[in-house]
């Protein structure tokens, strides 16, 4: 295995957690009686961020000199920030959230 395969393995774990956490809130965010469009739009944008990240990282698959501990940690930090953003958008229990507008403004602060 080359170094890039190990790095992508670590990124894949974090991205899988991101998608799993984000997708648990999509159904609840789109329910008619609770829907708040800026929240739902922001959630979909945050779910697209890992896809864009994956595409950018894939361009560096053949550049062995690019990957070192600093670039790995910087990339992992970026993914962690996206995960935390998704976590704040979805909340602890998305099924119990009755108003996404209130949740959005509560988390915004």
C-alpha positions in Angstrom: 0.0 0.0 0.0 1.1 3.5 -0.7 0.9 6.4 1.7 -2.1 7.9 0.0 -4.2 4.8 0.6 -3.6 5.0 4.3 -4.4 8.7 4.3 -7.6 8.2 2.4 -8.6 5.4 4.8 -8.4 7.9 7.7 -10.3 10.5 5.7 -13.0 7.9 4.8 -13.7 7.1 8.4 -14.3 10.8 9.3 -16.4 11.3 6.1 -18.5 8.3 6.8 -19.3 9.7 10.3 -20.1 13.0 8.7 -22.6 11.6 6.2 -24.2 9.3 8.8 -24.7 12.2 11.2 -25.9 14.5 8.5 -28.3 12.1 6.9 -30.0 11.4 10.2 -31.2 15.0 10.3 -32.2 15.4 6.7 -35.6 13.7 7.0 -36.5 15.7 10.1 -35.2 18.9 8.6 -37.5 18.5 5.5 -40.7 17.6 7.4 -43.3 20.2 6.4 -44.4 21.4 9.8 -40.9 21.9 11.1 -39.1 23.0 8.0 -36.8 26.1 7.9 -35.3 26.5 4.5 -32.0 28.2 5.4 -31.3 25.4 7.9 -32.1 22.7 5.3 -30.1 24.4 2.6 -27.1 24.8 5.0 -27.3 21.1 5.9 -27.2 20.1 2.2 -24.3 22.4 1.6 -22.4 20.9 4.6 -23.2 17.4 3.2 -21.6 18.5 -0.2 -18.4 19.8 1.5 -16.9 16.3 2.0 -17.5 15.4 -1.6 -15.7 18.5 -2.8 -12.9 17.8 -0.3 -12.6 14.2 -1.6 -12.3 15.6 -5.2 -9.6 18.0 -4.2 -7.6 15.4 -2.2 -7.9 12.9 -5.1 -5.9 15.3 -7.3 -3.0 14.8 -4.9 -3.0 11.0 -5.1 0.2 10.8 -7.2 2.1 13.6 -5.4 4.0 11.7 -2.8 6.0 14.7 -1.6 2.8 16.6 -0.8 1.7 14.3 2.0 3.5 14.7 5.3 2.2 14.9 8.9 1.4 18.7 8.6 -0.7 18.4 5.5 -2.4 15.3 6.9 -3.3 17.0 10.2 -4.4 20.2 8.4 -6.7 18.1 6.1 -8.0 16.1 9.1 -8.7 19.4 11.0 -10.7 20.7 8.0 -12.8 17.5 8.0 -13.3 17.7 11.8 -14.6 21.3 11.5 -17.1 20.2 8.8 -18.2 17.4 11.1 -18.7 19.8 14.0 -20.8 22.1 11.8 -23.0 19.2 10.7 -23.3 18.1 14.3 -24.5 21.6 15.4 -27.0 21.6 12.5 -28.5 18.2 13.3 -28.4 18.4 17.1 -28.5 15.5 19.6 -31.9 14.1 18.6 -33.3 15.5 15.3 -36.6 13.7 15.8 -37.3 15.7 19.0 -36.6 19.1 17.4 -40.0 20.7 16.9 -38.9 23.9 15.2 -35.7 24.1 13.2 -35.8 27.9 13.0 -35.5 28.1 16.8 -32.8 25.4 16.8 -30.9 27.3 14.0 -30.9 30.5 16.0 -30.1 28.8 19.2 -27.0 27.1 17.7 -26.0 30.2 15.8 -25.0 32.1 18.9 
